Amino acid sequence: MDISFKNVSYTYQPNSPFAHQALDDVSFSIPSGTYVAVIGHTGSGKSTLIQHLNGLLRPTTGTVTIGDFVMSRTDKPKDMKALRSRVGVVFQYPEHQLFEETIAKDIAFGPKNFGVSDDVIKQRIDDILPTVGIHHDMLERSPFELSGGQMRRVAIAGVLAIKPEVLVLDEPTAGLDPRGQRDVMDMFYSLHKKEKMTTVLVTHNMEDAVKYADHIIILNQGKKYLEGKPETIFSDEDTLQQVQLDVPEVIQFLWKYEQKFGHSIPYNRQSITDIAQAIKEHIKEVGNDE
């Protein structure tokens, strides 16, 4: 599903002493099937932005378009339930939203609420379990008997069971150890590629943004500050530092390598293994020249 924000502003508690403008004239387009990272510090407007994606909020001014669904201050889709069945949101600490007595019932809750038949739900659960790393023989256990990481995977399975066309990830690795973070992010990326979903990642983690995203949107104080491809955005250290954002470590390393050895290795989102191979080849060339 394509996503478009056109001159979107949003104000909390308007016309009151507590009015706060969280988004200010934000415009961008996300083509269907794109993986976008939305970056910004606390208070930049990230959380407000993603709540517009499934209609939890509607713009104070401007227009949000998600596929065929159009939202503005005066207009909203006639069937908000249909919109929310196509936009899945994994909030921070999604395991806090578990409540059913068994894992199977918790995963089934979302699709059942959207009118999916029991037979289809069963098939979806069977298909999703290997993706999230939950064994089938665990389905009748209480989700509250699981480890924190397993609980999160069950909660994610519940979102995936609605078969969303847009997947919104709000700091999905918060609280996980480094290996858990890597496993979860790799899982989402594989799913993005397999299902060709439009994926929107909200993150503070520059490494995740540069590794997974096709496109970057940086927010600052409610405004769109920068937008573009990761390799372009993260090549401008001075511009990033003006909003207290760091360049990812992998790009810093390549800069330092160039400064020390006089050889540039362009960053094109290649793996660490590929970078190591490029360095190995350069060292070999230098040795042969000597």
C-alpha positions, 0 to 999 in steps of 0.5 A: 500500500502506498502512503502519502502525507500532504501538508500534515499538521497535528495539534494536541488539545487545540484551542486550550492553554495546553495546545501542543503542535506535534507535527508541522506541515509534514509531507512525504510519499512512501511507495508500496513495498518500501522499507522506511526508517523514521528517525528523530529524538523524543519529541520530534513527532515520530509517535504522533506520525505513526498513529496517523497510519492506522487512523488512531489520529487524524490530521488537524490540517492536511491529508493522509492517504493510505492506499485507498483510505483518505483521512483529514480533519473533516473526512475519515474512511467509512470503514476504519476497521478495514483500514486497521485490518491492513495496517499492523502496528508493533508498539514498544513492548508489545508483550504488555498487550498480551491478555488471553489464557493461551498463546493460540487465543492471543495470536487469534484475537486480532484476525478473529476481531476482523471477521476471519474464519477459524479455519483461516486463522488456524492456517495463518497461525501454522504459517506464522509460528516458524517465522517468529520462532514459536513451536507449535506444541506451545500453543496451549500454554499461557503466554505469561509462562514464557520468557520476555523474548518469547512473549514479544514473539507471540505478540508480534505473531498476533500482529502478523496474523491479521496479514497486514499490507503495511507493517509499522514497527515502533522501536520493536527491539526495545529492552532486548539484548543485542542478539535478540535485537538482531534476530528480531530485526532480521526476522522483520526484514525477511518478512518484508522481502517475502511478503513485499509489505510496506514497512515503517520502522521508527527507531533511534538506532542508526545502525538498524536504519542504515542496514535495513531501510530503503529510505530515511525520514528524519523529524525534528521538532515536528517538522521533516528535517531530512529525507533520502536514501540511507547512504546519502543521508548518513554521508552528511555528518554536519547536518546530522549533528545539528539535530544531535544524530550520529553517523552509523558506526559502519560508515564512521569506520569506512571514513576512518579507513579512507583517512588512514589508508587513502582508499575509499570503500563506498557504502552501499549497504553491503554486509560486514563480510562484504566490507571485510572482503573489500578491505582484504582485496585492497590490502592484497593489491597494495602488497602486490604493488610493493 
